[in-house]
Amino acid sequence: MGYAAPVALTFALAAPAMGHPPTDENLWSAKKEDTAWTTRYDECWKSKTGPGDLAPCAVKKLEPAKKVVAELNFNLNQYVVPNGVADIRQVDEIDKYIDQLKATPDRERVTIVGHTSADGSDDYNMKLGQRRAEAVRDYFIRRGYPEEYLAPAESRGEYDMRPGYDPYSVAQRRVEFHKTKL
């Protein structure tokens, strides 16, 4: 009897290893009755033994955020619009962009993302990127773009460098605009 408990414990612990290996294929959900089954990643789930009368699997893909060609590049450690902008002509481009957004009948939600060069610590750059994004977001509001169509300002700091540019260049010290239709 004294040996039975350790032997039972050994089999209990080994039981999961003796079964089927875990896969994501069994992590599915039926969105509605008579619809396709999808994994937790919204991929189509296929089963050799599952129901065959489900609707075709058509997963709705979200439209990726569109990056606007216009951007603002800032001088080192600067974030004020327009005084801290490296090329004042970019402010004119942004003004035109804001006017276009206001004039279109389609409402668009704009996300403003601040970036920095590799100068400074990670913590400092995240805060600087946030200040840049908030300053540009405030600029949009001052120019008459409705605040409810602006997402909260975001910062990527130095974590999303533009490829092909020196990590310390003015091209890295930017604010980008991403828009999605409402």
C-alpha positions in Angstrom: 0.0 0.0 0.0 2.9 2.4 0.7 4.1 2.1 -2.9 0.7 2.7 -4.5 0.6 6.5 -3.9 4.0 7.2 -5.5 3.1 5.0 -8.5 -0.3 6.6 -8.9 1.3 10.1 -8.7 3.8 9.2 -11.4 1.1 8.0 -13.8 -1.0 11.1 -13.1 1.9 13.4 -13.9 2.8 11.5 -17.0 -0.7 11.2 -18.4 -0.7 14.6 -20.3 2.6 13.7 -21.9 1.1 10.4 -23.2 -1.9 12.1 -24.9 -2.0 14.2 -28.0 0.3 17.3 -28.1 -1.5 20.6 -27.6 -2.4 22.6 -30.8 -4.3 25.7 -31.5 -6.7 23.8 -33.8 -8.9 23.0 -30.8 -9.1 26.6 -29.7 -12.1 27.6 -31.8 -15.3 29.4 -31.4 -18.6 29.4 -33.3 -19.4 33.1 -33.8 -23.1 32.5 -34.6 -25.0 29.4 -35.3 -24.4 28.0 -38.8 -21.3 30.1 -39.3 -17.7 29.2 -39.8 -15.5 28.1 -36.9 -12.3 30.1 -36.3 -9.3 29.9 -34.1 -8.4 32.5 -31.5 -6.4 34.2 -34.2 -9.4 34.4 -36.5 -8.0 31.8 -38.9 -10.3 29.3 -40.5 -10.6 26.1 -38.4 -10.7 23.0 -40.4 -11.8 19.7 -39.0 -12.0 16.3 -40.6 -14.7 15.2 -38.2 -16.6 18.4 -37.5 -19.8 19.6 -39.1 -19.7 19.9 -42.9 -22.7 22.2 -43.4 -21.2 25.4 -42.1 -21.0 28.5 -44.2 -17.7 29.2 -46.0 -15.1 30.6 -43.7 -14.7 34.3 -44.5 -12.7 36.1 -41.8 -13.2 39.9 -41.9 -9.8 41.5 -42.1 -9.4 45.0 -40.6 -8.2 47.6 -43.0 -4.6 48.6 -42.0 -4.1 52.1 -40.8 -3.0 54.3 -43.7 0.1 56.5 -43.2 -0.1 60.0 -44.5 2.7 61.2 -46.7 2.9 64.4 -44.8 4.7 64.3 -41.5 6.4 66.8 -39.2 10.1 66.4 -38.4 11.4 68.1 -35.3 14.6 69.6 -34.2 16.6 67.8 -31.5 14.7 67.8 -28.2 11.9 69.9 -29.6 8.2 69.3 -29.7 6.4 72.6 -30.0 4.4 73.3 -33.2 5.4 75.3 -35.3 8.6 76.6 -33.5 10.2 73.2 -33.0 9.5 71.9 -36.5 12.7 71.4 -38.5 11.2 72.6 -41.8 8.5 75.2 -41.5 7.1 74.2 -44.9 5.9 71.0 -43.4 3.5 73.0 -41.2 1.9 74.3 -44.4 1.5 70.7 -45.6 -0.2 69.7 -42.4 -2.5 72.7 -42.5 -3.6 71.6 -46.0 -4.1 68.1 -44.7 -6.2 69.2 -41.8 -8.3 71.4 -44.2 -8.8 68.3 -46.4 -9.9 66.2 -43.5 -12.4 68.8 -42.4 -13.8 69.2 -45.9 -14.4 65.6 -46.6 -17.9 64.2 -45.9 -16.4 60.9 -44.7 -15.3 61.2 -41.1 -11.9 59.8 -40.3 -10.3 59.0 -37.0 -6.7 60.2 -36.9 -4.0 58.7 -34.7 -0.9 60.8 -34.1 2.3 59.0 -33.3 5.5 60.6 -32.0 8.9 59.3 -32.8 12.5 60.2 -31.8 16.0 59.7 -32.9 18.4 57.5 -30.9 19.6 60.5 -28.9 18.7 60.1 -25.2 17.6 57.3 -23.0 14.6 55.0 -23.7 12.6 56.7 -21.0 13.4 60.2 -22.2 12.6 59.3 -25.8 9.3 57.8 -25.0 8.3 60.9 -23.1 9.6 63.2 -25.9 7.7 61.2 -28.5 4.5 61.5 -26.4 5.0 65.3 -26.0 5.5 65.6 -29.8 2.3 63.6 -30.5 0.3 65.6 -27.9 1.6 68.9 -29.3 0.5 68.0 -32.8 -2.8 66.6 -31.6 -3.4 70.0 -29.9 -2.4 71.7 -33.1 -5.1 69.7 -35.0 -7.7 70.9 -32.4 -6.6 74.5 -32.6 -6.9 74.3 -36.4 -10.5 73.2 -36.0 -10.4 69.4 -36.4 -13.0 67.9 -34.0 -11.3 66.4 -30.9 -13.7 63.4 -31.0 -12.2 62.3 -34.3 -8.7 62.2 -32.8 -7.4 59.1 -31.1 -5.2 59.6 -28.0 -1.7 60.6 -28.8 0.9 57.8 -29.0 4.6 57.5 -28.7 7.0 55.0 -30.2 10.1 56.8 -28.9 13.1 55.4 -30.8 11.5 51.9 -31.2 10.2 52.4 -34.7 13.2 53.7 -36.7 12.8 54.6 -40.4 15.0 52.1 -42.3 17.7 53.6 -44.5 18.2 56.7 -42.3 20.8 57.4 -39.7 19.3 56.7 -36.2 20.4 60.1 -35.1 19.0 62.1 -38.0 16.1 64.5 -38.2 14.2 62.0 -40.3 13.8 59.9 -37.2 12.5 62.8 -35.1 9.0 62.8 -36.6 5.3 62.7 -36.0 3.3 60.5 -38.3 -0.5 60.4 -39.0 -2.5 57.3 -39.4 -6.2 57.5 -40.3 -9.1 55.1 -40.4 -12.7 55.7 -41.5 -15.3 56.0 -38.8 
